[in-house]
């Protein structure tokens, strides 16, 4: 259940959602940049990422991303991008 969506005035978005919900954001990983360090796997509590056969990480469950941005903080190669998902509405 959505509690609040908003912008802090400078184009950055924030959200507060109740536990167990997702879908506002979509996680994407650039496979040519990812080094497979597992840091994003370790910090993501929502199971958004998985390891592929070639050792890289991919976003497996876009509908689970809640936009906490912890994966962005730990990604040393900046291979992760978080985009607005289908349930996202931009405030003006």
PDB file of N, CA, C and O in Angstrom:
ATOM      1  N   UNK A   1       0.835  -1.180   0.000  1.00  0.00           N
ATOM      2  CA  UNK A   1       0.000   0.000   0.000  1.00  0.00           C
ATOM      3  C   UNK A   1       0.874   1.236   0.000  1.00  0.00           C
ATOM      4  O   UNK A   1       1.818   1.335   0.784  1.00  0.00           O
ATOM      5  N   UNK A   2       0.572   2.160  -0.859  1.00  0.00           N
ATOM      6  CA  UNK A   2       1.336   3.389  -0.993  1.00  0.00           C
ATOM      7  C   UNK A   2       0.995   4.338   0.136  1.00  0.00           C
ATOM      8  O   UNK A   2      -0.178   4.582   0.421  1.00  0.00           O
ATOM      9  N   UNK A   3       2.013   4.869   0.775  1.00  0.00           N
ATOM     10  CA  UNK A   3       1.797   5.828   1.841  1.00  0.00           C
ATOM     11  C   UNK A   3       2.009   7.233   1.324  1.00  0.00           C
ATOM     12  O   UNK A   3       1.176   8.106   1.565  1.00  0.00           O
ATOM     13  N   UNK A   4       3.101   7.477   0.618  1.00  0.00           N
ATOM     14  CA  UNK A   4       3.398   8.813   0.130  1.00  0.00           C
ATOM     15  C   UNK A   4       4.343   8.723  -1.053  1.00  0.00           C
ATOM     16  O   UNK A   4       5.267   7.910  -1.060  1.00  0.00           O
ATOM     17  N   UNK A   5       4.109   9.561  -2.053  1.00  0.00           N
ATOM     18  CA  UNK A   5       5.036   9.726  -3.173  1.00  0.00           C
ATOM     19  C   UNK A   5       5.293  11.204  -3.290  1.00  0.00           C
ATOM     20  O   UNK A   5       4.379  12.008  -3.104  1.00  0.00           O
ATOM     21  N   UNK A   6       6.516  11.579  -3.595  1.00  0.00           N
ATOM     22  CA  UNK A   6       6.769  12.998  -3.752  1.00  0.00           C
ATOM     23  C   UNK A   6       8.118  13.296  -4.318  1.00  0.00           C
ATOM     24  O   UNK A   6       8.927  12.402  -4.569  1.00  0.00           O
ATOM     25  N   UNK A   7       8.349  14.564  -4.515  1.00  0.00           N
ATOM     26  CA  UNK A   7       9.620  15.055  -5.002  1.00  0.00           C
ATOM     27  C   UNK A   7      10.147  16.024  -3.961  1.00  0.00           C
ATOM     28  O   UNK A   7       9.374  16.704  -3.287  1.00  0.00           O
ATOM     29  N   UNK A   8      11.451  16.086  -3.833  1.00  0.00           N
ATOM     30  CA  UNK A   8      12.004  17.002  -2.849  1.00  0.00           C
ATOM     31  C   UNK A   8      12.282  18.374  -3.447  1.00  0.00           C
ATOM     32  O   UNK A   8      12.961  19.195  -2.831  1.00  0.00           O
ATOM     33  N   UNK A   9      11.757  18.629  -4.654  1.00  0.00           N
ATOM     34  CA  UNK A   9      11.866  19.949  -5.242  1.00  0.00           C
ATOM     35  C   UNK A   9      12.986  20.112  -6.250  1.00  0.00           C
ATOM     36  O   UNK A   9      12.960  21.061  -7.033  1.00  0.00           O
ATOM     37  N   UNK A  10      13.965  19.226  -6.260  1.00  0.00           N
ATOM     38  CA  UNK A  10      15.076  19.367  -7.197  1.00  0.00           C
ATOM     39  C   UNK A  10      15.099  18.243  -8.229  1.00  0.00           C
ATOM     40  O   UNK A  10      16.141  17.980  -8.830  1.00  0.00           O
ATOM     41  N   UNK A  11      13.968  17.579  -8.441  1.00  0.00           N
ATOM     42  CA  UNK A  11      13.890  16.535  -9.443  1.00  0.00           C
ATOM     43  C   UNK A  11      14.173  15.143  -8.922  1.00  0.00           C
ATOM     44  O   UNK A  11      14.003  14.168  -9.655  1.00  0.00           O
ATOM     45  N   UNK A  12      14.599  15.022  -7.680  1.00  0.00           N
ATOM     46  CA  UNK A  12      14.836  13.709  -7.084  1.00  0.00           C
ATOM     47  C   UNK A  12      13.538  13.221  -6.451  1.00  0.00           C
ATOM     48  O   UNK A  12      12.818  13.990  -5.813  1.00  0.00           O
ATOM     49  N   UNK A  13      13.251  11.949  -6.632  1.00  0.00           N
ATOM     50  CA  UNK A  13      12.012  11.394  -6.127  1.00  0.00           C
ATOM     51  C   UNK A  13      12.270  10.558  -4.892  1.00  0.00           C
ATOM     52  O   UNK A  13      13.344   9.979  -4.730  1.00  0.00           O
ATOM     53  N   UNK A  14      11.307  10.504  -4.052  1.00  0.00           N
ATOM     54  CA  UNK A  14      11.399   9.645  -2.884  1.00  0.00           C
ATOM     55  C   UNK A  14      10.053   8.974  -2.693  1.00  0.00           C
ATOM     56  O   UNK A  14       9.030   9.464  -3.171  1.00  0.00           O
ATOM     57  N   UNK A  15      10.059   7.896  -2.020  1.00  0.00           N
ATOM     58  CA  UNK A  15       8.807   7.208  -1.730  1.00  0.00           C
ATOM     59  C   UNK A  15       8.882   6.573  -0.358  1.00  0.00           C
ATOM     60  O   UNK A  15       9.960   6.272   0.154  1.00  0.00           O
ATOM     61  N   UNK A  16       7.724   6.380   0.216  1.00  0.00           N
ATOM     62  CA  UNK A  16       7.617   5.611   1.445  1.00  0.00           C
ATOM     63  C   UNK A  16       6.507   4.608   1.215  1.00  0.00           C
ATOM     64  O   UNK A  16       5.365   4.983   0.953  1.00  0.00           O
ATOM     65  N   UNK A  17       6.838   3.350   1.313  1.00  0.00           N
ATOM     66  CA  UNK A  17       5.854   2.302   1.084  1.00  0.00           C
ATOM     67  C   UNK A  17       5.865   1.354   2.265  1.00  0.00           C
ATOM     68  O   UNK A  17       6.871   1.226   2.963  1.00  0.00           O
ATOM     69  N   UNK A  18       4.766   0.705   2.481  1.00  0.00           N
ATOM     70  CA  UNK A  18       4.693  -0.282   3.552  1.00  0.00           C
ATOM     71  C   UNK A  18       5.443  -1.536   3.150  1.00  0.00           C
ATOM     72  O   UNK A  18       5.575  -1.825   1.961  1.00  0.00           O
ATOM     73  N   UNK A  19       5.925  -2.265   4.101  1.00  0.00           N
ATOM     74  CA  UNK A  19       6.721  -3.469   3.836  1.00  0.00           C
ATOM     75  C   UNK A  19       5.931  -4.465   2.999  1.00  0.00           C
ATOM     76  O   UNK A  19       4.720  -4.619   3.161  1.00  0.00           O
ATOM     77  N   UNK A  20       6.651  -5.143   2.092  1.00  0.00           N
ATOM     78  CA  UNK A  20       6.037  -6.175   1.285  1.00  0.00           C
ATOM     79  C   UNK A  20       5.445  -5.693  -0.024  1.00  0.00           C
ATOM     80  O   UNK A  20       4.813  -6.477  -0.732  1.00  0.00           O
ATOM     81  N   UNK A  21       5.627  -4.440  -0.363  1.00  0.00           N
ATOM     82  CA  UNK A  21       5.086  -3.924  -1.610  1.00  0.00           C
ATOM     83  C   UNK A  21       6.222  -3.469  -2.496  1.00  0.00           C
ATOM     84  O   UNK A  21       7.332  -3.233  -2.019  1.00  0.00           O
ATOM     85  N   UNK A  22       5.958  -3.345  -3.765  1.00  0.00           N
ATOM     86  CA  UNK A  22       6.975  -2.917  -4.715  1.00  0.00           C
ATOM     87  C   UNK A  22       6.336  -2.534  -6.022  1.00  0.00           C
ATOM     88  O   UNK A  22       5.111  -2.481  -6.133  1.00  0.00           O
ATOM     89  N   UNK A  23       7.158  -2.266  -7.010  1.00  0.00           N
ATOM     90  CA  UNK A  23       6.649  -1.959  -8.321  1.00  0.00           C
ATOM     91  C   UNK A  23       6.770  -0.514  -8.738  1.00  0.00           C
ATOM     92  O   UNK A  23       6.506  -0.183  -9.894  1.00  0.00           O
ATOM     93  N   UNK A  24       7.162   0.349  -7.832  1.00  0.00           N
ATOM     94  CA  UNK A  24       7.333   1.739  -8.229  1.00  0.00           C
ATOM     95  C   UNK A  24       8.594   1.931  -9.042  1.00  0.00           C
ATOM     96  O   UNK A  24       8.685   2.881  -9.819  1.00  0.00           O
ATOM     97  N   UNK A  25       9.566   1.054  -8.884  1.00  0.00           N
ATOM     98  CA  UNK A  25      10.853   1.242  -9.538  1.00  0.00           C
ATOM     99  C   UNK A  25      11.270  -0.001 -10.307  1.00  0.00           C
ATOM    100  O   UNK A  25      10.836  -1.111 -10.002  1.00  0.00           O
ATOM    101  N   UNK A  26      12.115   0.201 -11.306  1.00  0.00           N
ATOM    102  CA  UNK A  26      12.659  -0.879 -12.113  1.00  0.00           C
ATOM    103  C   UNK A  26      14.174  -0.823 -12.019  1.00  0.00           C
ATOM    104  O   UNK A  26      14.773   0.215 -12.300  1.00  0.00           O
ATOM    105  N   UNK A  27      14.794  -1.916 -11.632  1.00  0.00           N
ATOM    106  CA  UNK A  27      16.252  -1.996 -11.547  1.00  0.00           C
ATOM    107  C   UNK A  27      16.802  -2.515 -12.868  1.00  0.00           C
ATOM    108  O   UNK A  27      16.273  -3.470 -13.435  1.00  0.00           O
ATOM    109  N   UNK A  28      17.856  -1.887 -13.351  1.00  0.00           N
ATOM    110  CA  UNK A  28      18.537  -2.318 -14.568  1.00  0.00           C
ATOM    111  C   UNK A  28      20.032  -2.379 -14.286  1.00  0.00           C
ATOM    112  O   UNK A  28      20.578  -1.533 -13.578  1.00  0.00           O
ATOM    113  N   UNK A  29      20.687  -3.393 -14.850  1.00  0.00           N
ATOM    114  CA  UNK A  29      22.138  -3.540 -14.709  1.00  0.00           C
ATOM    115  C   UNK A  29      22.750  -3.577 -16.094  1.00  0.00           C
ATOM    116  O   UNK A  29      22.284  -4.306 -16.970  1.00  0.00           O
ATOM    117  N   UNK A  30      23.804  -2.784 -16.292  1.00  0.00           N
ATOM    118  CA  UNK A  30      24.543  -2.815 -17.547  1.00  0.00           C
ATOM    119  C   UNK A  30      25.525  -3.983 -17.490  1.00  0.00           C
ATOM    120  O   UNK A  30      26.500  -3.921 -16.741  1.00  0.00           O
ATOM    121  N   UNK A  31      25.292  -5.052 -18.267  1.00  0.00           N
ATOM    122  CA  UNK A  31      26.108  -6.262 -18.143  1.00  0.00           C
ATOM    123  C   UNK A  31      27.566  -6.080 -18.545  1.00  0.00           C
ATOM    124  O   UNK A  31      28.424  -6.824 -18.069  1.00  0.00           O
ATOM    125  N   UNK A  32      27.868  -5.125 -19.397  1.00  0.00           N
ATOM    126  CA  UNK A  32      29.260  -4.901 -19.794  1.00  0.00           C
ATOM    127  C   UNK A  32      30.068  -4.204 -18.709  1.00  0.00           C
ATOM    128  O   UNK A  32      31.298  -4.253 -18.716  1.00  0.00           O
ATOM    129  N   UNK A  33      29.380  -3.562 -17.786  1.00  0.00           N
ATOM    130  CA  UNK A  33      30.057  -2.827 -16.709  1.00  0.00           C
ATOM    131  C   UNK A  33      30.117  -3.657 -15.426  1.00  0.00           C
ATOM    132  O   UNK A  33      31.055  -3.513 -14.642  1.00  0.00           O
ATOM    133  N   UNK A  34      29.136  -4.513 -15.208  1.00  0.00           N
ATOM    134  CA  UNK A  34      29.059  -5.322 -13.986  1.00  0.00           C
ATOM    135  C   UNK A  34      30.240  -6.284 -13.905  1.00  0.00           C
ATOM    136  O   UNK A  34      30.567  -6.973 -14.871  1.00  0.00           O
ATOM    137  N   UNK A  35      30.875  -6.318 -12.727  1.00  0.00           N
ATOM    138  CA  UNK A  35      32.008  -7.225 -12.504  1.00  0.00           C
ATOM    139  C   UNK A  35      31.620  -8.435 -11.664  1.00  0.00           C
ATOM    140  O   UNK A  35      32.464  -9.280 -11.366  1.00  0.00           O
ATOM    141  N   UNK A  36      30.352  -8.524 -11.283  1.00  0.00           N
ATOM    142  CA  UNK A  36      29.879  -9.685 -10.525  1.00  0.00           C
ATOM    143  C   UNK A  36      30.407  -9.774  -9.117  1.00  0.00           C
ATOM    144  O   UNK A  36      30.741 -10.864  -8.654  1.00  0.00           O
ATOM    145  N   UNK A  37      30.492  -8.663  -8.428  1.00  0.00           N
ATOM    146  CA  UNK A  37      31.084  -8.639  -7.088  1.00  0.00           C
ATOM    147  C   UNK A  37      30.125  -9.112  -5.987  1.00  0.00           C
ATOM    148  O   UNK A  37      30.565  -9.352  -4.863  1.00  0.00           O
ATOM    149  N   UNK A  38      28.840  -9.250  -6.281  1.00  0.00           N
ATOM    150  CA  UNK A  38      27.813  -9.708  -5.332  1.00  0.00           C
ATOM    151  C   UNK A  38      27.421  -8.693  -4.269  1.00  0.00           C
ATOM    152  O   UNK A  38      26.645  -9.025  -3.372  1.00  0.00           O
ATOM    153  N   UNK A  39      27.918  -7.499  -4.336  1.00  0.00           N
ATOM    154  CA  UNK A  39      27.575  -6.509  -3.317  1.00  0.00           C
ATOM    155  C   UNK A  39      26.081  -6.167  -3.353  1.00  0.00           C
ATOM    156  O   UNK A  39      25.452  -6.021  -2.305  1.00  0.00           O
ATOM    157  N   UNK A  40      25.517  -6.040  -4.553  1.00  0.00           N
ATOM    158  CA  UNK A  40      24.089  -5.723  -4.660  1.00  0.00           C
ATOM    159  C   UNK A  40      23.231  -6.877  -4.150  1.00  0.00           C
ATOM    160  O   UNK A  40      22.183  -6.656  -3.542  1.00  0.00           O
ATOM    161  N   UNK A  41      23.676  -8.103  -4.399  1.00  0.00           N
ATOM    162  CA  UNK A  41      22.957  -9.270  -3.885  1.00  0.00           C
ATOM    163  C   UNK A  41      22.928  -9.264  -2.358  1.00  0.00           C
ATOM    164  O   UNK A  41      21.935  -9.649  -1.741  1.00  0.00           O
ATOM    165  N   UNK A  42      24.011  -8.829  -1.773  1.00  0.00           N
ATOM    166  CA  UNK A  42      24.126  -8.843  -0.318  1.00  0.00           C
ATOM    167  C   UNK A  42      23.231  -7.799   0.353  1.00  0.00           C
ATOM    168  O   UNK A  42      22.720  -8.045   1.446  1.00  0.00           O
ATOM    169  N   UNK A  43      23.033  -6.637  -0.282  1.00  0.00           N
ATOM    170  CA  UNK A  43      22.282  -5.566   0.372  1.00  0.00           C
ATOM    171  C   UNK A  43      20.810  -5.535   0.009  1.00  0.00           C
ATOM    172  O   UNK A  43      20.018  -4.931   0.732  1.00  0.00           O
ATOM    173  N   UNK A  44      20.419  -6.168  -1.088  1.00  0.00           N
ATOM    174  CA  UNK A  44      19.018  -6.117  -1.513  1.00  0.00           C
ATOM    175  C   UNK A  44      18.182  -7.084  -0.689  1.00  0.00           C
ATOM    176  O   UNK A  44      18.361  -8.299  -0.769  1.00  0.00           O
ATOM    177  N   UNK A  45      17.269  -6.539   0.100  1.00  0.00           N
ATOM    178  CA  UNK A  45      16.393  -7.352   0.944  1.00  0.00           C
ATOM    179  C   UNK A  45      15.166  -7.847   0.190  1.00  0.00           C
ATOM    180  O   UNK A  45      14.389  -8.635   0.729  1.00  0.00           O
ATOM    181  N   UNK A  46      14.979  -7.395  -1.053  1.00  0.00           N
ATOM    182  CA  UNK A  46      13.756  -7.679  -1.783  1.00  0.00           C
ATOM    183  C   UNK A  46      13.936  -8.698  -2.899  1.00  0.00           C
ATOM    184  O   UNK A  46      12.983  -8.979  -3.626  1.00  0.00           O
ATOM    185  N   UNK A  47      15.125  -9.257  -3.054  1.00  0.00           N
ATOM    186  CA  UNK A  47      15.351 -10.303  -4.034  1.00  0.00           C
ATOM    187  C   UNK A  47      15.259  -9.848  -5.475  1.00  0.00           C
ATOM    188  O   UNK A  47      14.783 -10.593  -6.332  1.00  0.00           O
ATOM    189  N   UNK A  48      15.708  -8.639  -5.752  1.00  0.00           N
ATOM    190  CA  UNK A  48      15.606  -8.082  -7.098  1.00  0.00           C
ATOM    191  C   UNK A  48      16.676  -8.660  -8.026  1.00  0.00           C
ATOM    192  O   UNK A  48      16.445  -8.760  -9.231  1.00  0.00           O
ATOM    193  N   UNK A  49      17.832  -9.042  -7.497  1.00  0.00           N
ATOM    194  CA  UNK A  49      18.964  -9.447  -8.330  1.00  0.00           C
ATOM    195  C   UNK A  49      19.244 -10.943  -8.247  1.00  0.00           C
ATOM    196  O   UNK A  49      18.909 -11.596  -7.259  1.00  0.00           O
ATOM    197  N   UNK A  50      19.868 -11.480  -9.306  1.00  0.00           N
ATOM    198  CA  UNK A  50      20.338 -12.866  -9.325  1.00  0.00           C
ATOM    199  C   UNK A  50      21.589 -12.961 -10.181  1.00  0.00           C
ATOM    200  O   UNK A  50      21.857 -12.087 -11.006  1.00  0.00           O
ATOM    201  N   UNK A  51      22.352 -14.026  -9.980  1.00  0.00           N
ATOM    202  CA  UNK A  51      23.577 -14.270 -10.745  1.00  0.00           C
ATOM    203  C   UNK A  51      23.233 -15.048 -12.013  1.00  0.00           C
ATOM    204  O   UNK A  51      22.463 -16.008 -11.970  1.00  0.00           O
ATOM    205  N   UNK A  52      23.812 -14.628 -13.146  1.00  0.00           N
ATOM    206  CA  UNK A  52      23.604 -15.326 -14.416  1.00  0.00           C
ATOM    207  C   UNK A  52      24.664 -16.414 -14.592  1.00  0.00           C
ATOM    208  O   UNK A  52      25.584 -16.524 -13.782  1.00  0.00           O
ATOM    209  N   UNK A  53      24.534 -17.208 -15.639  1.00  0.00           N
ATOM    210  CA  UNK A  53      25.470 -18.303 -15.903  1.00  0.00           C
ATOM    211  C   UNK A  53      26.882 -17.809 -16.169  1.00  0.00           C
ATOM    212  O   UNK A  53      27.850 -18.516 -15.885  1.00  0.00           O
ATOM    213  N   UNK A  54      27.013 -16.591 -16.715  1.00  0.00           N
ATOM    214  CA  UNK A  54      28.346 -16.053 -17.009  1.00  0.00           C
ATOM    215  C   UNK A  54      28.955 -15.295 -15.833  1.00  0.00           C
ATOM    216  O   UNK A  54      30.006 -14.672 -15.982  1.00  0.00           O
ATOM    217  N   UNK A  55      28.311 -15.339 -14.663  1.00  0.00           N
ATOM    218  CA  UNK A  55      28.867 -14.727 -13.464  1.00  0.00           C
ATOM    219  C   UNK A  55      28.457 -13.294 -13.230  1.00  0.00           C
ATOM    220  O   UNK A  55      28.851 -12.699 -12.227  1.00  0.00           O
ATOM    221  N   UNK A  56      27.691 -12.731 -14.111  1.00  0.00           N
ATOM    222  CA  UNK A  56      27.216 -11.356 -13.943  1.00  0.00           C
ATOM    223  C   UNK A  56      25.934 -11.364 -13.116  1.00  0.00           C
ATOM    224  O   UNK A  56      25.360 -12.418 -12.840  1.00  0.00           O
ATOM    225  N   UNK A  57      25.510 -10.198 -12.738  1.00  0.00           N
ATOM    226  CA  UNK A  57      24.284 -10.046 -11.968  1.00  0.00           C
ATOM    227  C   UNK A  57      23.234  -9.430 -12.883  1.00  0.00           C
ATOM    228  O   UNK A  57      23.552  -8.567 -13.702  1.00  0.00           O
ATOM    229  N   UNK A  58      21.981  -9.871 -12.747  1.00  0.00           N
ATOM    230  CA  UNK A  58      20.894  -9.262 -13.507  1.00  0.00           C
ATOM    231  C   UNK A  58      19.716  -9.001 -12.583  1.00  0.00           C
ATOM    232  O   UNK A  58      19.577  -9.630 -11.534  1.00  0.00           O
ATOM    233  N   UNK A  59      18.873  -8.063 -12.992  1.00  0.00           N
ATOM    234  CA  UNK A  59      17.658  -7.780 -12.240  1.00  0.00           C
ATOM    235  C   UNK A  59      16.615  -8.798 -12.658  1.00  0.00           C
ATOM    236  O   UNK A  59      16.216  -8.838 -13.821  1.00  0.00           O
ATOM    237  N   UNK A  60      16.172  -9.619 -11.724  1.00  0.00           N
ATOM    238  CA  UNK A  60      15.234 -10.686 -12.054  1.00  0.00           C
ATOM    239  C   UNK A  60      13.800 -10.333 -11.738  1.00  0.00           C
ATOM    240  O   UNK A  60      12.880 -10.868 -12.356  1.00  0.00           O
ATOM    241  N   UNK A  61      13.593  -9.443 -10.790  1.00  0.00           N
ATOM    242  CA  UNK A  61      12.240  -9.152 -10.320  1.00  0.00           C
ATOM    243  C   UNK A  61      12.029  -7.650 -10.228  1.00  0.00           C
ATOM    244  O   UNK A  61      12.150  -7.059  -9.155  1.00  0.00           O
ATOM    245  N   UNK A  62      11.717  -7.048 -11.348  1.00  0.00           N
ATOM    246  CA  UNK A  62      11.490  -5.602 -11.350  1.00  0.00           C
ATOM    247  C   UNK A  62      10.335  -5.204 -10.436  1.00  0.00           C
ATOM    248  O   UNK A  62      10.354  -4.132  -9.832  1.00  0.00           O
ATOM    249  N   UNK A  63       9.338  -6.065 -10.339  1.00  0.00           N
ATOM    250  CA  UNK A  63       8.160  -5.726  -9.547  1.00  0.00           C
ATOM    251  C   UNK A  63       8.443  -5.667  -8.049  1.00  0.00           C
ATOM    252  O   UNK A  63       7.597  -5.202  -7.285  1.00  0.00           O
ATOM    253  N   UNK A  64       9.611  -6.127  -7.617  1.00  0.00           N
ATOM    254  CA  UNK A  64       9.943  -6.118  -6.193  1.00  0.00           C
ATOM    255  C   UNK A  64      10.752  -4.896  -5.765  1.00  0.00           C
ATOM    256  O   UNK A  64      10.906  -4.657  -4.567  1.00  0.00           O
ATOM    257  N   UNK A  65      11.266  -4.128  -6.700  1.00  0.00           N
ATOM    258  CA  UNK A  65      12.122  -2.986  -6.356  1.00  0.00           C
ATOM    259  C   UNK A  65      11.296  -1.872  -5.726  1.00  0.00           C
ATOM    260  O   UNK A  65      10.311  -1.408  -6.301  1.00  0.00           O
ATOM    261  N   UNK A  66      11.714  -1.454  -4.537  1.00  0.00           N
ATOM    262  CA  UNK A  66      11.018  -0.386  -3.824  1.00  0.00           C
ATOM    263  C   UNK A  66      11.791   0.925  -3.856  1.00  0.00           C
ATOM    264  O   UNK A  66      11.353   1.912  -3.264  1.00  0.00           O
ATOM    265  N   UNK A  67      12.931   0.951  -4.535  1.00  0.00           N
ATOM    266  CA  UNK A  67      13.688   2.189  -4.676  1.00  0.00           C
ATOM    267  C   UNK A  67      14.454   2.618  -3.447  1.00  0.00           C
ATOM    268  O   UNK A  67      14.609   3.816  -3.212  1.00  0.00           O
ATOM    269  N   UNK A  68      14.935   1.681  -2.659  1.00  0.00           N
ATOM    270  CA  UNK A  68      15.690   2.048  -1.450  1.00  0.00           C
ATOM    271  C   UNK A  68      17.091   2.559  -1.794  1.00  0.00           C
ATOM    272  O   UNK A  68      17.709   3.251  -0.985  1.00  0.00           O
ATOM    273  N   UNK A  69      17.600   2.225  -2.987  1.00  0.00           N
ATOM    274  CA  UNK A  69      18.876   2.690  -3.527  1.00  0.00           C
ATOM    275  C   UNK A  69      20.112   2.142  -2.816  1.00  0.00           C
ATOM    276  O   UNK A  69      21.214   2.643  -3.036  1.00  0.00           O
ATOM    277  N   UNK A  70      19.954   1.141  -1.983  1.00  0.00           N
ATOM    278  CA  UNK A  70      21.110   0.552  -1.309  1.00  0.00           C
ATOM    279  C   UNK A  70      22.055  -0.105  -2.304  1.00  0.00           C
ATOM    280  O   UNK A  70      23.272  -0.084  -2.114  1.00  0.00           O
ATOM    281  N   UNK A  71      21.496  -0.694  -3.372  1.00  0.00           N
ATOM    282  CA  UNK A  71      22.339  -1.318  -4.394  1.00  0.00           C
ATOM    283  C   UNK A  71      23.194  -0.279  -5.115  1.00  0.00           C
ATOM    284  O   UNK A  71      24.341  -0.553  -5.468  1.00  0.00           O
ATOM    285  N   UNK A  72      22.644   0.903  -5.331  1.00  0.00           N
ATOM    286  CA  UNK A  72      23.419   1.973  -5.980  1.00  0.00           C
ATOM    287  C   UNK A  72      24.595   2.404  -5.117  1.00  0.00           C
ATOM    288  O   UNK A  72      25.678   2.696  -5.625  1.00  0.00           O
ATOM    289  N   UNK A  73      24.376   2.441  -3.824  1.00  0.00           N
ATOM    290  CA  UNK A  73      25.422   2.865  -2.902  1.00  0.00           C
ATOM    291  C   UNK A  73      26.612   1.917  -2.891  1.00  0.00           C
ATOM    292  O   UNK A  73      27.750   2.358  -2.734  1.00  0.00           O
ATOM    293  N   UNK A  74      26.364   0.610  -3.057  1.00  0.00           N
ATOM    294  CA  UNK A  74      27.450  -0.365  -2.958  1.00  0.00           C
ATOM    295  C   UNK A  74      28.071  -0.739  -4.303  1.00  0.00           C
ATOM    296  O   UNK A  74      29.127  -1.371  -4.333  1.00  0.00           O
ATOM    297  N   UNK A  75      27.441  -0.364  -5.409  1.00  0.00           N
ATOM    298  CA  UNK A  75      27.959  -0.746  -6.725  1.00  0.00           C
ATOM    299  C   UNK A  75      29.177   0.107  -7.068  1.00  0.00           C
ATOM    300  O   UNK A  75      29.054   1.305  -7.322  1.00  0.00           O
ATOM    301  N   UNK A  76      30.349  -0.517  -7.073  1.00  0.00           N
ATOM    302  CA  UNK A  76      31.589   0.223  -7.299  1.00  0.00           C
ATOM    303  C   UNK A  76      31.812   0.601  -8.757  1.00  0.00           C
ATOM    304  O   UNK A  76      32.579   1.520  -9.043  1.00  0.00           O
ATOM    305  N   UNK A  77      31.148  -0.099  -9.694  1.00  0.00           N
ATOM    306  CA  UNK A  77      31.313   0.223 -11.123  1.00  0.00           C
ATOM    307  C   UNK A  77      30.165   1.043 -11.670  1.00  0.00           C
ATOM    308  O   UNK A  77      30.168   1.389 -12.851  1.00  0.00           O
ATOM    309  N   UNK A  78      29.182   1.364 -10.843  1.00  0.00           N
ATOM    310  CA  UNK A  78      28.003   2.147 -11.241  1.00  0.00           C
ATOM    311  C   UNK A  78      27.248   1.480 -12.387  1.00  0.00           C
ATOM    312  O   UNK A  78      26.795   2.153 -13.313  1.00  0.00           O
ATOM    313  N   UNK A  79      27.116   0.163 -12.321  1.00  0.00           N
ATOM    314  CA  UNK A  79      26.432  -0.605 -13.358  1.00  0.00           C
ATOM    315  C   UNK A  79      24.919  -0.667 -13.141  1.00  0.00           C
ATOM    316  O   UNK A  79      24.188  -1.100 -14.031  1.00  0.00           O
ATOM    317  N   UNK A  80      24.449  -0.246 -11.986  1.00  0.00           N
ATOM    318  CA  UNK A  80      23.025  -0.343 -11.650  1.00  0.00           C
ATOM    319  C   UNK A  80      22.347   0.996 -11.876  1.00  0.00           C
ATOM    320  O   UNK A  80      22.873   2.053 -11.526  1.00  0.00           O
ATOM    321  N   UNK A  81      21.163   0.922 -12.472  1.00  0.00           N
ATOM    322  CA  UNK A  81      20.327   2.107 -12.660  1.00  0.00           C
ATOM    323  C   UNK A  81      18.930   1.778 -12.165  1.00  0.00           C
ATOM    324  O   UNK A  81      18.404   0.696 -12.428  1.00  0.00           O
ATOM    325  N   UNK A  82      18.338   2.712 -11.454  1.00  0.00           N
ATOM    326  CA  UNK A  82      16.978   2.552 -10.956  1.00  0.00           C
ATOM    327  C   UNK A  82      16.100   3.538 -11.716  1.00  0.00           C
ATOM    328  O   UNK A  82      16.348   4.744 -11.708  1.00  0.00           O
ATOM    329  N   UNK A  83      15.076   3.011 -12.368  1.00  0.00           N
ATOM    330  CA  UNK A  83      14.177   3.807 -13.192  1.00  0.00           C
ATOM    331  C   UNK A  83      12.766   3.752 -12.624  1.00  0.00           C
ATOM    332  O   UNK A  83      12.427   2.813 -11.904  1.00  0.00           O
ATOM    333  N   UNK A  84      11.936   4.750 -12.941  1.00  0.00           N
ATOM    334  CA  UNK A  84      10.537   4.672 -12.516  1.00  0.00           C
ATOM    335  C   UNK A  84       9.857   3.454 -13.132  1.00  0.00           C
ATOM    336  O   UNK A  84      10.053   3.156 -14.310  1.00  0.00           O
ATOM    337  N   UNK A  85       9.070   2.763 -12.344  1.00  0.00           N
ATOM    338  CA  UNK A  85       8.353   1.585 -12.823  1.00  0.00           C
ATOM    339  C   UNK A  85       6.952   1.932 -13.292  1.00  0.00           C
ATOM    340  O   UNK A  85       6.604   3.106 -13.418  1.00  0.00           O
ATOM    341  N   UNK A  86       6.157   0.918 -13.548  1.00  0.00           N
ATOM    342  CA  UNK A  86       4.807   1.111 -14.066  1.00  0.00           C
ATOM    343  C   UNK A  86       3.883   1.804 -13.087  1.00  0.00           C
ATOM    344  O   UNK A  86       2.988   2.542 -13.500  1.00  0.00           O
ATOM    345  N   UNK A  87       4.081   1.580 -11.802  1.00  0.00           N
ATOM    346  CA  UNK A  87       3.200   2.172 -10.797  1.00  0.00           C
ATOM    347  C   UNK A  87       3.624   3.550 -10.335  1.00  0.00           C
ATOM    348  O   UNK A  87       3.097   4.059  -9.346  1.00  0.00           O
ATOM    349  N   UNK A  88       4.560   4.158 -11.026  1.00  0.00           N
ATOM    350  CA  UNK A  88       5.128   5.436 -10.604  1.00  0.00           C
ATOM    351  C   UNK A  88       4.363   6.600 -11.200  1.00  0.00           C
ATOM    352  O   UNK A  88       4.046   6.592 -12.390  1.00  0.00           O
ATOM    353  N   UNK A  89       4.062   7.600 -10.385  1.00  0.00           N
ATOM    354  CA  UNK A  89       3.464   8.827 -10.890  1.00  0.00           C
ATOM    355  C   UNK A  89       4.343   9.987 -10.468  1.00  0.00           C
ATOM    356  O   UNK A  89       4.750  10.080  -9.309  1.00  0.00           O
ATOM    357  N   UNK A  90       4.632  10.861 -11.399  1.00  0.00           N
ATOM    358  CA  UNK A  90       5.509  11.997 -11.128  1.00  0.00           C
ATOM    359  C   UNK A  90       4.692  13.156 -10.580  1.00  0.00           C
ATOM    360  O   UNK A  90       3.674  13.526 -11.165  1.00  0.00           O
ATOM    361  N   UNK A  91       5.124  13.731  -9.468  1.00  0.00           N
ATOM    362  CA  UNK A  91       4.453  14.893  -8.900  1.00  0.00           C
ATOM    363  C   UNK A  91       5.062  16.150  -9.485  1.00  0.00           C
ATOM    364  O   UNK A  91       6.255  16.203  -9.781  1.00  0.00           O
ATOM    365  N   UNK A  92       4.254  17.124  -9.640  1.00  0.00           N
ATOM    366  CA  UNK A  92       4.746  18.401 -10.209  1.00  0.00           C
ATOM    367  C   UNK A  92       4.522  19.543  -9.268  1.00  0.00           C
ATOM    368  O   UNK A  92       4.872  20.680  -9.584  1.00  0.00           O
TER     369      UNK A  92
END
